[in-house]
Amino acid sequence: MSTKKFSSVIWNYFVIINDECAKCKICDGKYSRKGKGTTSLKNHLQRKHPQEYKLFFKEDSAKKCIDEISRPGTSSQTVKREFKQTFFKEYMEKAKMWDNTNHKSIKIDYLIAEMLALSDLPFQHVEELGFRRLMDHIVPNYVLKGRKYFTDLVCSELYDKVSFKIKDMLQDFEKVSFTSDIWSDSSSGVSLLSLTCHGITKDFQRKHIVLKAEVLEERHTGDYISEIFQSMLEEWGILKQNVHCMVRDGGSNMKRACYLSEVHSIDCTAHQLHLVVKNAIQKVNEISILLTKCRKIAGHFNHSTMAKQELEKIQVRLNQKVLKVLQDSPTRWNSSYYMLERLDCIKESLSLYSSNNKIEQFDADDWILIQELIKVLKPLEDTTKKLSSQNTCISDVIPLVRALNKIYDEKNMHISDISVSAVVTFVSALKNELEYRFPEIDKNVLYQVATFLDPHYKGKFFSEILIKEIKEKLLRVLETEVNLTATTISTENKPITVRKEHCTSLEESIANMLDSDDDDEQSENQISDTKANLLIEYMSEKRLPRDQDQLKYWQINSKKFGSLSHIARTYLSSPATSIPSEQVFSAAGIVYDPHRNRLLGDKAAKLLFLKYNIPLLNFNYDL
């Protein structure tokens, strides 16, 4: 058999059987050479083995280039030989495809896996033509794997690596608090129960970790949720005695689940405020009617592209900023506030649009009512925004509720100046709802101790009798190092004397109460006990300005206050709302987009876990 037969690079992939047949080294298939040519063999390689064909093409191109250099008439034989060797070596190095164990290939595998989780992309994205062309261009040496490979990489290897790191992080918490929520997707039929962990590290850094989004396969009863919750704790190795509390919605199933799990729980403050506003609106017919009209107008623009464009043209013609009409959501009261606020902003352009189109119109009384409602609801919006912050904990709840009660007090609201009687009724309804929704908050130890150990507030929002009882509770904890139970203190709260200035701003209201004359920064009766002296020293120091970080305070003073700082880490760990868990399911809606609607619940849960925790680890999850 002549050497000429082996001159083509194609023979790196085939073995000659006879003059008319060759066997593929990759799939062992036998193929006709069709007149001793290699075209059919190349076609087979391209059609059945595209990655190997890519390598063949590069090798073949390199060979042709070298053959061109070798033609007679070029430079001396020595120069040609050296150039051929150098060129071939460099070209083949570039053309060589990385195998799966190559460290560069592994790194790219994990970066693609991260991208799929973080950007809510379907696993099939790696097989799409555009992505494959992009990878082939920017990393020609990399062999791009298929959907199954990346499904396994994301849901097994990457998930296990990140889980290991998160378990390690949990060891840094003394006690942990949780938020939880349930989400269901009608298109996939999947329901998930989220569990988000909140803790304060030894160096007083607040951390929020999405531990789990567990698939719910039965009816969402309290008993079933309790079973799932306890299995989650076991999976992460979290003992019940290390659980401080659970922040949940007001559903009876969630309350029962916490009760059966023997975990102290508190209501989500944001949910409670939603009910305050919702119920107050229902008690005032004029406001309910107005909001219905607002929704119809918002719906008109949200369902018509032409209406939207015409309104935009009017705003441009009036030299106004182009603003869209906002539609409210029944699950978020403040979306109604934003809707009213936006309608008031575009009042002029909306009036011009209404004059030329068939649409519900606001009369003069409607506009007055809208403007008055915006003023009345602004403190509640400020409170909701404050509670939604990641750095807000339950120590802020008592001061915020007190501030709202002060603002909606008839004298402070100056309701005699309000020309709309419906608003007067609404303010009264808000006041009554606040008292109804937060009746026991001053008696709940979880809130009390958290507020007391927040250096912004200390004992400012409690009567002398309650301050004494809180201290007694704290002394028992300091002495026994046993966590407080979520019992109540049955003591009448003496009213706090505050200045009587008119105040409608939330921050101004809290500032006035903190600046009132009944200051708690005074010398205490001497108690011989060392633990009691910690409380005396803590109370004797000036309160921390509200623009400074309370955790930074405890970090700086951790040696001075010793075990008291450990208790602060526990009680300041709990957020005021279950919003962190709800935000997990904002992402769940993206996870189950139309491209992912067949995703199994377990995979969706792992993708959510990775989406939130990979950035938390600063992408450092290698073991």
Order of alpha helices (4+ residues) and beta strands (2+ residues): beta-beta-beta-alpha-alpha-alpha-alpha-alpha-alpha-alpha-beta-beta-beta-alpha-beta-alpha-beta-alpha-alpha-alpha-alpha-alpha-alpha-alpha-alpha-alpha-alpha-alpha-alpha-alpha-alpha-alpha-alpha-alpha-alpha
